[in-house]
């Protein structure tokens, strides 16, 4: 398809006209109602968001949840292994659901057995452990386990079980499987019954490629062999991704094993799957361990065990998740009522994918370079060959890949939720991205692991971006996504904002879960200054509330010289601490330092009703909570507009405090609850249940080791509730350079401009300096500030929190986008610091005006 350069205007022309998929047909939806009505009635929680990760997990409708809850409230379901009336009701209902599952896949109990598992992964493991493998021996080569390289990790993991059984495992490339028909007949030996297993996906969860279901019979009959060996082939069809949006007819195509996960189809319940086993194969399966409910008879004192005759009961160890099984009944009911069946879902989702693929592939820069590189084995011509998944990477106008992590962060700003990485399918990722085995190993040695945000190494991508559609996806979802891609690549930040399907006020910002927020880059463990407050002998060094706040307006004047090009002396201009994680800054001119950083910096955090830490990404109004520390009175005063101030003691009686556990950046932390009064205050302000917790003073949270960095041998750097390091330093010259780039975007008449103070507040640093070149701080190895010595751990990788105005809670995407553009698509700003050494035998302080002396990497004093 030829590219068209997208002109700037109200609607990116790349998706204005696409005869391949007409908008009216897409908007029509299902027979009973169009998709807009469906969304309003059943998925109101999606208002203002674009959810495009249905291949990861689809969403449940309100109808399913309501009817399931009503069912539970009206009936008593007992343990199905008991014999009372409630248990019989459970048993009979579960059996009815088994029949419903088989009917859904167009088969019967005469042909297939449904074994409930915790998911498709557990189903795959069951096959690996129960398959009748024959180990290699001198007289024969034994069984072979073959799997398509375009397979989920859980399939590839089966080879470890095969290896333990001394069975040969062979990965098969898709292109080799396509040509396998030519060599199949030669391997056929009717006298050889060695069992072999071939596993392949009906649909690639990476690219959406749909592999022929005809392979099932061809492999079983010997007409197409993964490898040229004699024996009997069995086929496992991984249908987890495929059946989420397409019908599977097991009366036409009959694999021996079919693992599925129900949340991929219904969204609810999670943690429940099934293995469909052909009745012809079931007698061959072997079982070692037996659990409750699976034995017809056994003895505890000797090796006597008789399994139950029912294959399902034999392999369902223990009590199945019977309430979740009952939820499936309501899932089937809702799906059929709302859509009319899987055939309709397949038509709808494929039409959306085809439309989006056509538009996306036609987007080009003015120089003719494509905006994206799509990874696909099809032209999206038919749902027979392609599912509703589009996998791609975004390119700049020079053809360089923009890291998936940056795309993900930008998408979240617009409330567009997609998936990035390798999607637990490294084989497909390697094939499409051109990553050799040596490259993958090198990436691991460089620190990259599955699921992280290390997206580019040595100029090569480690993963990609994936969007996928579900039955409730709409044409508006596709168009919002296309506008987003068009705008971030083809429009300047000031040209045409891409608005999500909702408002942009503070209350409607991103609800993405808390991750490693770089803005929270510097903090300590609340065990404070030698793990205790300074005593009364140093009371003259305490800063009162009024004194600590006196420098709050000083930044613009101190930055004036830099604006005129005069760097001046290299000194600290501002010091900030953030007593409550993600809340407003508390500015001081001089402040005590402890073994974990600035005293009381990020010692508290606000959690929701589940005890999960809130950040501005979920709740932007956190920046409107203003904490003030009064060391003399040993209290923290919390203020917010429209609320009376409330006081919280700096230290609680540890014997009376309620100890609880929470998490910060995957680290477990011990905390204590700060009481009901402040909880009511916060809950009233946010309009939902919240609590304030403080890290326990006797709990030590050790910092993660940075290669080549770290404290002296025998010591460990400790943290409070920060995300990464004890301190974050920002260079004012770097802020000014970003400010000039942002304000230069006003050429199109945009009214908003960014002040230095506004930008500094968005980066939430502890130490602000002046007197260095822009971004010189990224060249530092160490730095001394007054009498304190720090190691520079590296740059702070920013997330979308920098888009939030810390005075209002309003969001502006320009900051993130312009920073990304100006820094080579890596959103780095500021550097992390850790104490290199600290002598706490006498009080230590960090002060405004202190001289800054950096040491350059492998150079010397700058």
C-alpha positions in Angstrom: 0.0 0.0 0.0 1.4 3.4 -1.0 2.1 5.9 1.8 0.4 9.2 2.0 2.1 12.1 4.0 -0.3 13.2 6.6 -1.1 16.9 6.5 -1.8 18.7 9.7 -5.4 19.5 10.2 -8.5 18.6 12.1 -8.4 14.9 11.0 -5.3 12.9 9.9 -6.2 12.1 6.3 -4.5 8.6 6.6 -7.8 7.3 7.9 -10.4 9.5 6.4 -11.2 7.2 3.5 -10.7 3.4 3.5 -12.8 1.4 1.2 -11.4 -1.8 2.7 -13.5 -1.3 5.8 -16.3 1.2 5.8 -17.1 3.2 8.9 -20.9 2.6 8.7 -20.4 -1.2 8.8 -18.0 -0.9 11.7 -20.4 1.4 13.6 -23.3 -0.9 13.1 -22.2 -3.4 15.7 -24.5 -6.4 16.5 -28.0 -7.4 15.7 -29.6 -6.1 18.9 -27.8 -2.8 19.4 -24.9 -0.9 17.9 -21.6 -0.8 19.7 -22.1 2.7 21.2 -25.3 1.5 22.9 -23.4 -1.7 24.0 -20.7 0.4 25.5 -23.1 2.7 27.3 -25.1 -0.1 28.8 -22.5 -2.7 29.7 -19.1 -0.9 29.8 -19.7 2.5 31.3 -16.4 2.2 33.1 -14.7 2.6 29.7 -16.0 6.2 29.3 -13.1 8.5 28.4 -10.6 5.6 27.8 -9.5 3.5 24.8 -8.7 0.0 25.9 -6.8 -2.0 23.2 -5.3 -4.9 25.1 -8.0 -7.5 24.6 -5.5 -10.1 23.6 -4.1 -9.7 27.1 -7.4 -9.7 28.9 -10.8 -8.7 27.6 -13.5 -7.0 29.7 -16.6 -8.4 31.3 -20.0 -6.8 30.7 -22.2 -5.4 33.6 -24.8 -8.0 32.7 -22.5 -10.9 33.5 -21.4 -9.5 36.8 -25.0 -8.6 37.9 -26.5 -11.9 37.0 -23.6 -13.9 38.5 -23.9 -11.9 41.8 -27.7 -12.4 41.8 -27.2 -16.2 41.3 -24.8 -16.3 44.3 -27.2 -14.3 46.5 -30.1 -16.5 45.7 -28.5 -20.0 45.9 -26.3 -21.9 48.3 -23.5 -23.7 46.5 -21.6 -26.2 48.7 -18.5 -28.2 48.1 -19.2 -30.5 45.1 -17.3 -33.4 46.9 -19.9 -33.4 49.7 -23.2 -35.3 49.5 -25.7 -32.8 50.8 -28.3 -30.9 48.7 -26.2 -27.7 48.3 -23.3 -29.8 47.1 -25.4 -31.7 44.6 -26.6 -28.3 43.3 -23.0 -27.3 42.7 -22.1 -30.7 41.1 -25.0 -30.6 38.7 -24.4 -26.9 37.8 -20.8 -27.6 37.1 -21.7 -30.5 34.8 -24.1 -28.3 33.0 -21.3 -25.8 32.4 -19.1 -28.6 31.0 -21.9 -29.4 28.4 -22.2 -25.6 27.7 -18.4 -25.4 27.0 -18.6 -28.4 24.6 -21.6 -27.0 22.8 -19.8 -23.6 22.4 -17.0 -25.5 20.6 -19.5 -27.5 18.5 -18.7 -30.9 20.0 -20.2 -33.4 22.5 -19.2 -35.4 25.6 -18.9 -38.4 23.3 -15.9 -36.8 21.6 -14.2 -34.5 24.2 -13.7 -34.2 27.9 -13.5 -30.9 29.8 -10.8 -30.8 32.5 -10.9 -27.6 34.5 -7.6 -26.0 35.3 -6.3 -22.7 36.7 -5.7 -21.5 33.1 -4.2 -22.5 29.8 -0.7 -22.6 31.3 -1.8 -25.2 33.8 -3.5 -27.1 31.0 -0.3 -27.2 29.0 1.6 -28.4 32.0 -0.9 -31.1 32.6 -0.4 -32.4 29.0 3.4 -32.2 29.4 3.3 -34.3 32.6 0.6 -36.8 31.5 1.6 -37.4 27.9 2.8 -41.0 27.3 6.3 -40.1 26.4 8.8 -42.8 25.4 12.4 -42.0 26.5 15.3 -42.3 24.1 16.8 -45.7 24.1 19.5 -47.6 22.1 16.8 -49.4 20.1 14.8 -46.3 19.2 15.0 -42.5 19.2 12.1 -42.2 21.6 9.3 -39.6 21.5 9.7 -36.1 20.0 8.2 -32.9 21.3 7.9 -30.4 18.5 6.5 -26.9 18.8 6.2 -23.9 16.5 8.6 -21.2 17.4 5.7 -18.8 17.2 4.2 -20.1 20.5 3.5 -18.7 23.9 6.2 -19.2 26.6 4.0 -21.7 28.4 4.2 -24.0 25.4 7.9 -23.7 25.1 8.2 -24.4 28.8 6.8 -27.9 28.2 10.3 -28.9 26.8 11.6 -28.9 30.4 9.2 -31.7 31.3 10.1 -33.5 28.1 13.8 -33.1 28.9 13.3 -34.7 32.3 11.7 -37.6 30.5 14.8 -37.9 28.2 12.6 -36.8 25.2 13.9 -34.8 22.3 12.5 -31.3 21.9 12.6 -29.6 18.5 11.5 -26.0 17.7 9.9 -25.7 14.3 9.9 -22.4 12.3 6.6 -21.4 10.7 8.2 -21.4 7.2 9.5 -25.0 7.8 6.1 -26.1 8.9 4.5 -24.6 5.7 6.9 -26.8 3.6 6.5 -29.9 5.8 3.8 -31.4 3.6 6.4 -32.4 1.0 8.3 -34.6 3.4 5.4 -36.0 5.5 4.6 -39.1 3.5 8.1 -40.5 3.7 8.1 -40.6 7.5 4.9 -42.6 7.7 5.4 -46.0 9.2 2.1 -47.7 10.2 4.0 -50.3 12.3 5.7 -47.7 14.5 3.5 -46.3 17.4 6.1 -44.1 19.1 4.0 -41.2 20.4 5.1 -37.7 19.3 3.5 -34.4 20.2 3.3 -31.3 18.0 2.0 -28.0 19.5 1.0 -24.9 17.6 -1.3 -21.9 18.1 -4.5 -21.4 16.2 -3.6 -17.7 16.5 -0.3 -16.1 17.2 -0.6 -13.9 20.3 2.2 -11.8 18.9 1.1 -10.9 15.4 -2.5 -12.3 15.2 -1.4 -14.7 12.4 -3.8 -17.6 12.1 -2.3 -20.9 11.3 -4.3 -23.4 9.3 -6.5 -25.7 11.3 -6.1 -28.2 8.5 -2.6 -28.9 9.9 -4.3 -30.8 12.7 -5.5 -33.7 10.5 -2.5 -33.4 8.2 0.0 -33.9 11.1 -2.1 -36.7 12.7 -2.4 -38.5 9.4 1.3 -38.2 8.6 0.8 -36.0 5.5 2.6 -33.1 7.2 5.3 -33.9 9.7 7.2 -31.4 11.9 10.2 -33.7 11.7 11.0 -36.7 9.6 10.6 -39.5 12.2 8.4 -42.6 12.3 5.7 -42.8 14.8 2.2 -41.6 15.7 1.7 -37.8 15.9 -0.7 -36.1 18.4 -1.6 -32.5 18.1 -2.1 -29.8 20.8 -3.8 -26.7 19.5 -3.2 -23.7 21.7 -6.5 -22.0 21.3 -6.3 -19.4 24.1 -5.8 -16.4 21.9 -7.9 -17.6 19.0 -11.2 -18.4 20.8 -11.3 -15.0 22.4 -12.8 -13.6 19.2 -13.5 -16.5 16.9 -15.6 -19.7 16.8 -13.7 -23.0 17.0 -15.6 -26.0 15.5 -14.2 -29.2 17.0 -16.6 -31.2 14.9 -14.6 -30.2 11.8 -11.1 -30.0 13.2 -10.2 -32.4 16.0 -7.0 -31.8 17.8 -6.1 -34.1 20.7 -5.6 -31.4 23.2 -7.1 -27.8 23.4 -6.0 -25.6 26.3 -8.1 -22.4 26.9 -8.3 -19.5 29.4 -11.8 -18.2 30.0 -10.9 -14.6 30.9 -9.7 -14.2 27.3 -13.3 -14.8 26.2 -15.4 -13.3 29.0 -13.1 -11.1 31.0 -14.4 -12.9 34.1 -13.5 -15.1 35.9 -9.7 -14.9 35.9 -7.7 -17.9 37.1 -9.9 -20.5 35.4 -9.1 -22.4 32.3 -9.7 -25.8 30.8 -8.1 -28.6 28.8 -10.3 -30.2 26.2 -9.0 -33.7 25.7 -10.1 -36.0 22.9 -11.8 -39.1 24.2 -9.6 -41.2 21.9 -6.5 -40.0 23.6 -7.6 -39.8 27.2 -6.9 -43.5 28.1 -3.2 -42.9 27.1 -2.6 -40.2 29.6 -0.6 -41.0 32.7 -0.9 -39.5 36.2 1.4 -39.6 39.1 0.2 -37.3 41.9 -3.3 -37.7 43.1 -5.3 -35.1 45.2 -8.6 -34.8 46.9 -11.5 -35.9 44.9 -9.5 -37.8 42.3 -9.3 -41.2 44.0 -11.9 -43.9 43.9 -10.0 -45.7 46.7 -6.6 -45.5 48.4 -4.7 -46.5 51.5 -2.6 -44.3 53.6 -0.5 -47.1 55.0 0.5 -48.8 51.7 0.8 -48.1 48.0 -2.8 -48.7 47.0 -4.6 -46.2 44.8 -7.5 -46.6 42.4 -8.3 -43.5 40.3 -11.8 -42.4 39.6 -13.2 -43.6 36.3 -14.1 -40.1 35.1 -11.1 -38.6 33.3 -12.1 -35.1 34.4 -12.3 -36.0 38.1 -9.1 -38.0 37.8 -7.2 -35.0 36.7 -9.0 -32.3 38.7 -7.0 -32.6 41.9 -8.7 -31.0 44.9 -11.8 -28.9 44.9 -12.2 -27.0 41.6 -13.0 -23.3 41.6 -16.7 -24.1 41.4 -18.0 -20.6 41.9 -15.8 -19.4 39.0 -17.2 -22.3 36.9 -20.7 -21.1 37.7 -19.7 -17.6 36.5 -18.9 -19.1 33.1 -22.6 -19.9 32.6 -23.4 -16.2 33.0 -20.5 -15.4 30.7 -21.9 -17.5 27.9 -25.4 -16.1 28.4 -24.2 -12.5 28.3 -22.0 -13.0 25.3 -24.7 -14.6 23.2 -27.3 -12.1 24.3 -25.2 -9.1 23.5 -23.5 -10.2 20.3 -25.4 -13.2 18.9 -22.4 -15.4 18.9 -18.7 -15.8 18.1 -19.3 -15.5 14.3 -20.5 -12.0 14.8 -17.6 -11.2 17.2 -15.2 -12.4 14.6 -16.6 -10.3 11.8 -16.7 -7.2 14.0 -13.2 -7.4 15.5 -11.6 -8.3 12.2 -13.3 -5.4 10.5 -11.8 -3.0 13.1 -8.4 -4.6 12.8 -8.5 -4.4 9.0 -9.6 -0.8 9.1 -6.9 0.1 11.6 -4.2 -1.8 9.7 -5.0 -0.1 6.4 -4.9 3.4 8.0 -1.8 2.7 10.1 0.2 1.3 7.2 -0.6 4.3 5.0 0.7 6.9 7.5 3.9 8.5 6.3 6.1 11.5 7.2 6.4 14.4 4.7 9.6 12.9 3.4 7.7 9.7 2.5 9.1 7.6 5.3 6.6 5.3 7.0 5.4 6.1 10.5 5.2 2.5 11.7 6.7 -0.9 10.9 4.1 -3.5 11.1 5.0 -7.1 11.9 2.6 -9.4 10.1 2.5 -12.5 8.0 -0.8 -11.4 6.2 -2.3 -8.5 4.4 -5.3 -8.6 6.7 -7.4 -9.9 3.8 -9.5 -12.4 5.8 -10.2 -13.6 9.3 -9.1 -17.0 8.2 -5.5 -15.8 8.1 -5.5 -12.9 10.5 -6.9 -12.2 14.0 -7.8 -8.7 15.5 -4.2 -8.0 16.5 -1.8 -5.5 15.1 1.9 -5.6 16.1 4.2 -2.7 15.2 6.9 -0.3 16.2 6.8 3.4 15.7 9.5 5.0 13.6 10.9 8.5 13.4 11.3 10.2 10.0 14.8 8.7 9.6 13.5 5.2 9.9 14.8 4.7 13.5 12.6 2.8 15.9 11.1 4.7 18.8 11.2 2.5 21.9 8.0 0.8 22.9 8.3 2.2 26.4 8.1 5.7 25.1 5.1 4.9 23.0 3.4 3.2 26.0 4.0 6.3 28.2 2.6 8.6 25.5 -0.4 6.4 25.0 -1.2 6.5 28.7 -1.3 10.3 28.6 -4.2 10.0 26.1 -5.8 7.3 28.2 -5.1 4.7 25.5 -4.1 1.4 27.0 -2.1 -1.1 24.9 0.5 -3.7 25.4 4.3 -3.6 24.8 7.2 -6.0 25.0 7.5 -9.5 23.5 4.1 -10.7 24.8 5.5 -14.0 26.2 6.3 -15.1 22.7 10.0 -14.7 22.2 10.1 -16.9 19.1 7.8 -14.6 17.1 9.5 -11.5 18.6 12.9 -12.8 17.4 11.6 -13.7 13.9 9.9 -10.4 13.3 12.4 -8.1 14.9 15.4 -9.9 13.5 16.9 -10.7 16.9 19.4 -13.5 16.9 19.9 -15.8 19.9 23.2 -14.1 20.5 21.5 -10.7 20.6 18.8 -11.9 23.1 21.6 -13.2 25.4 23.5 -10.0 25.0 20.4 -8.0 25.9 20.0 -10.1 29.1 23.6 -9.5 30.0 22.9 -5.8 29.5 20.2 -6.0 32.2 17.1 -6.5 30.0 14.6 -9.0 31.3 11.1 -10.0 30.1 8.5 -7.4 31.1 10.8 -4.4 31.7 10.9 -1.1 29.9 14.4 -1.5 28.4 13.2 -1.1 24.8 16.3 -0.2 22.8 19.8 -1.7 23.2 22.6 -0.9 20.8 20.1 0.7 18.5 18.0 -2.5 18.3 14.5 -2.9 19.7 13.9 -5.5 22.4 10.2 -5.6 21.7 7.2 -3.9 20.0 3.8 -2.4 20.5 0.6 -4.4 20.2 -3.1 -3.3 19.9 -5.9 -5.8 19.9 -9.7 -5.5 19.7 -12.5 -7.1 21.6 -16.2 -7.5 20.9 -17.0 -4.2 22.7 -14.3 -2.2 20.8 -15.7 0.5 18.6 -14.8 2.5 15.5 -14.2 5.5 17.8 -11.5 3.4 19.7 -9.7 2.7 16.4 -9.9 6.3 15.3 -8.7 7.7 18.6 -5.7 5.4 18.4 -4.9 6.5 14.9 -5.2 10.1 15.8 -2.8 9.5 18.7 -0.2 7.9 16.4 -0.7 10.6 13.8 -0.3 13.4 16.3 2.7 12.2 18.2 4.6 11.6 15.0 3.3 14.1 12.5 2.2 17.1 14.5 4.2 19.5 16.7 3.0 19.5 20.3 1.3 22.8 19.8 -0.5 21.8 16.6 -3.4 19.5 17.3 -3.9 17.9 20.7 -5.2 14.4 20.6 -8.0 14.4 23.2 -9.2 11.1 24.6 -12.9 10.4 24.6 -13.4 12.3 27.9 -12.5 15.5 29.6 -9.0 16.6 30.4 -9.6 18.0 33.9 -7.7 16.7 36.9 -10.4 14.2 37.9 -10.3 12.4 34.5 -6.6 11.8 34.1 -4.8 8.5 33.5 -5.8 5.7 35.9 -2.7 3.6 35.1 -1.4 1.6 38.0 1.6 2.9 39.9 5.0 2.0 38.4 8.5 3.3 39.0 7.7 6.9 38.9 10.9 8.7 38.0 9.6 11.9 39.4 9.8 10.3 42.8 13.5 9.7 42.2 15.1 10.8 45.5 14.1 9.7 48.9 15.2 7.9 52.1 13.9 5.4 54.6 11.7 7.2 57.2 13.9 5.9 59.9 15.3 9.4 59.5 18.6 11.1 60.4 20.5 8.2 62.1 17.1 6.5 62.3 16.0 9.1 64.9 15.2 12.8 65.1 17.9 15.2 66.2 17.8 15.7 70.0 17.0 18.8 71.9 20.7 19.9 72.0 20.5 20.8 68.3 17.2 22.7 68.6 18.9 25.9 67.3 19.5 24.1 64.0 15.8 23.3 63.5 13.9 25.1 60.9 10.5 26.5 61.8 7.6 26.2 59.5 7.8 29.9 58.5 11.6 29.8 57.9 11.4 26.7 55.9 8.8 28.2 53.6 10.6 31.5 53.2 12.5 30.6 50.0 9.4 29.3 48.2 9.3 32.2 45.7 13.1 32.4 45.1 13.6 30.3 42.0 12.6 32.8 39.2 15.0 35.4 40.5 17.8 33.0 40.9 17.3 31.7 37.4 17.3 35.1 35.9 21.1 35.1 35.4 21.0 31.8 33.5 18.3 33.1 31.2 20.8 35.8 30.1 23.5 33.2 29.4 25.6 33.7 32.6 26.1 30.4 34.3 27.6 31.9 37.4 28.9 29.9 40.3 27.9 26.3 40.6 25.7 26.2 43.6 22.5 24.8 45.1 19.6 27.1 44.5 16.7 25.2 45.9 16.0 22.2 48.2 12.7 20.3 48.2 11.4 17.4 50.1 8.2 15.5 49.6 7.0 14.3 53.0 4.0 12.5 51.5 4.8 10.4 48.4 3.3 12.0 45.2 2.0 15.1 47.2 3.2 18.7 47.0 6.8 19.7 47.6 7.9 21.4 50.9 10.7 23.9 50.1 13.4 24.6 52.6 16.7 26.5 52.7 18.5 24.2 55.1 17.5 20.7 56.2 18.9 17.8 58.2 20.3 14.8 56.3 20.1 11.2 57.6 21.5 7.9 56.4 18.6 7.6 53.9 18.5 11.2 52.5 16.7 14.3 53.5 14.9 14.0 56.9 11.2 12.9 56.3 11.5 13.0 52.6 8.8 10.6 51.3 8.3 9.0 54.7 4.5 8.8 54.3 2.3 7.7 51.5 -1.5 7.6 50.8 -3.0 4.2 50.0 -6.5 3.2 48.7 -9.0 0.9 50.3 -6.9 -2.1 49.1 -3.7 -0.7 50.7 -2.2 0.1 47.3 -0.1 3.2 47.1 -1.6 6.1 45.1 0.4 8.2 42.7 -0.5 11.2 40.6 -0.9 8.8 37.6 -4.0 7.5 39.2 -5.0 10.5 41.3 -3.6 13.8 40.0 -5.1 15.7 42.9 -2.4 14.4 45.1 -0.4 17.4 44.1 -2.9 19.6 45.8 -2.2 18.1 49.2 0.4 20.3 50.8 2.4 18.9 53.8 4.5 21.2 56.0 7.1 19.8 58.5 7.6 21.7 61.8 10.6 20.1 63.5 10.2 22.2 66.7 6.7 21.0 67.4 7.5 17.6 65.8 4.4 17.6 63.7 3.4 17.5 60.0 0.6 19.9 59.0 -1.4 18.9 56.0 -3.3 21.5 54.0 -5.6 21.5 51.0 -8.0 23.9 49.5 -11.5 23.7 51.1 -10.2 21.7 54.0 -9.2 22.6 57.5 -5.6 21.9 58.2 -4.8 18.7 60.1 -1.8 17.7 62.1 0.0 14.4 62.1 2.8 13.6 64.6 6.2 13.0 63.1 6.7 9.9 65.2 4.1 7.5 66.6 4.4 5.3 69.6 5.6 2.2 67.8 4.0 -0.1 70.4 0.5 1.4 69.8 0.9 1.8 66.0 -1.0 -0.6 63.7 1.7 -2.3 61.6 0.8 -3.1 58.0 2.7 -4.1 54.9 2.7 -2.3 51.5 4.7 -2.2 48.3 6.8 0.4 46.6 8.3 -0.4 43.2 8.0 -4.2 43.9 9.7 -3.8 47.3 7.9 -4.9 50.4 7.8 -2.2 53.1 6.6 -2.3 56.7 4.5 0.7 57.6 2.1 1.8 60.3 -1.3 3.5 59.9 -1.5 7.1 60.9 -5.0 6.9 62.3 -8.7 7.5 61.6 -8.7 11.3 61.8 -6.3 11.8 58.9 -7.9 8.9 57.0 -11.3 10.7 57.2 -9.7 13.9 56.1 -8.1 12.3 53.0 -11.2 10.3 52.2 -13.3 13.5 52.3 -10.9 15.3 50.0 -10.6 12.6 47.4 -14.2 11.4 47.7 -13.2 7.7 48.3 -11.6 5.7 51.1 -8.0 6.5 51.7 -5.5 6.1 54.5 -2.1 7.7 55.4 0.7 5.3 56.3 4.3 5.9 57.3 7.3 3.6 56.9 8.2 1.9 60.2 11.3 3.4 61.7 12.8 0.0 62.5 12.3 -1.3 58.9 15.3 -1.1 56.6 14.7 -1.0 52.8 17.9 -1.6 50.9 18.6 0.1 47.6 19.0 -2.1 44.5 22.5 -2.4 43.3 23.6 -0.4 40.3 26.3 -2.0 38.1 29.6 -0.3 39.0 28.0 1.7 41.7 27.3 1.1 45.4 28.2 1.9 48.9 31.5 0.9 50.4 32.0 -2.9 51.1 30.1 -4.1 54.1 27.5 -1.3 54.0 24.1 -1.0 52.2 22.4 2.1 51.0 18.9 2.4 52.4 15.7 4.0 51.1 12.4 5.3 52.3 9.3 5.3 50.1 11.1 6.6 47.1 11.2 4.7 43.8 14.8 4.6 42.9 17.4 6.5 44.9 17.9 8.8 47.9 18.1 12.0 46.0 17.2 13.5 42.6 19.2 16.4 41.3 18.0 18.7 38.5 20.2 21.3 36.6 18.5 24.6 36.0 20.3 25.0 32.7 18.7 21.8 31.5 15.3 23.1 32.6 15.9 26.3 30.6 16.7 24.5 27.4 13.5 22.4 27.7 11.6 25.6 28.5 12.8 27.2 25.3 11.8 24.2 23.2 8.4 24.1 24.8 7.7 27.8 24.5 8.9 27.8 20.9 5.9 25.6 20.1 3.7 28.7 20.6 4.2 29.7 16.9 0.8 28.3 16.1 -0.9 30.6 18.6 -1.0 28.4 21.6 -1.5 30.6 24.7 0.1 28.5 27.3 3.8 29.0 28.1 5.9 27.2 30.8 7.8 29.0 33.5 11.0 27.7 34.9 9.3 27.2 38.3 6.5 25.3 36.7 8.8 22.9 35.0 11.0 22.4 38.0 8.0 21.5 40.1 7.0 18.9 37.5 10.3 17.1 37.9 10.0 16.7 41.6 13.7 16.9 42.4 15.3 17.3 45.8 18.3 19.4 44.8 18.2 22.2 42.2 21.5 23.6 41.0 22.7 26.3 38.7 26.1 26.9 37.1 26.5 23.9 34.8 25.9 23.4 31.0 22.5 21.9 30.0 22.5 18.2 30.7 26.1 18.2 31.9 24.9 16.4 35.0 24.5 13.2 32.9 28.3 13.2 32.5 29.0 13.2 36.2 30.3 10.2 38.1 30.4 11.8 41.6 29.4 15.1 43.0 30.1 17.0 46.3 27.5 19.4 47.7 29.1 21.4 50.5 30.5 18.7 52.9 28.3 15.9 51.5 29.6 13.4 48.9 27.3 11.6 46.5 27.6 8.9 43.8 25.7 9.7 40.6 23.7 6.5 39.7 22.5 7.7 36.3 19.7 9.5 34.6 16.1 9.6 35.8 13.8 7.9 33.2 10.6 10.0 33.2 7.0 8.9 33.0 3.7 10.8 32.3 3.6 12.4 35.8 5.7 15.3 34.4 2.7 16.3 32.3 0.8 17.2 35.5 0.8 20.9 36.6 1.8 20.6 40.2 -0.2 23.7 41.1 -3.5 22.7 39.5 -3.5 19.0 38.8 -4.2 19.8 35.1 -2.4 17.8 32.4 -0.5 18.9 29.4 1.1 16.3 27.1 3.5 18.7 25.5 6.1 18.4 28.3 6.5 14.7 27.8 6.4 14.8 24.0 8.9 17.7 23.6 11.2 16.2 26.1 11.1 12.9 24.2 11.8 14.6 20.9 14.6 16.7 22.3 16.3 13.8 24.0 16.4 11.3 21.2 13.1 9.6 22.2 14.5 8.8 25.7 12.7 10.8 28.3 15.6 11.3 30.7 15.7 14.3 33.0 17.8 14.8 36.2 20.1 12.4 37.8 19.9 10.1 40.8 22.2 10.5 43.8 23.2 8.2 46.6 25.4 8.9 49.6 29.0 7.9 48.8 29.9 8.2 52.5 28.2 9.9 55.4 29.5 10.6 58.9 26.6 11.0 61.2 28.6 11.4 64.4 27.5 15.0 64.2 24.5 16.6 62.6 24.6 17.0 58.8 22.7 19.5 56.7 22.0 20.3 53.1 21.8 24.1 52.4 20.9 26.4 49.6 24.0 28.2 48.4 26.3 25.2 49.0 29.0 24.8 46.3 28.6 21.9 43.8 31.8 20.1 42.7 31.1 17.3 40.2 33.6 14.7 39.0 33.2 13.7 35.4 33.1 10.1 34.3 36.7 8.8 33.7 37.9 12.4 33.6 38.4 14.6 36.6 37.0 17.6 38.5 35.0 19.7 36.1 
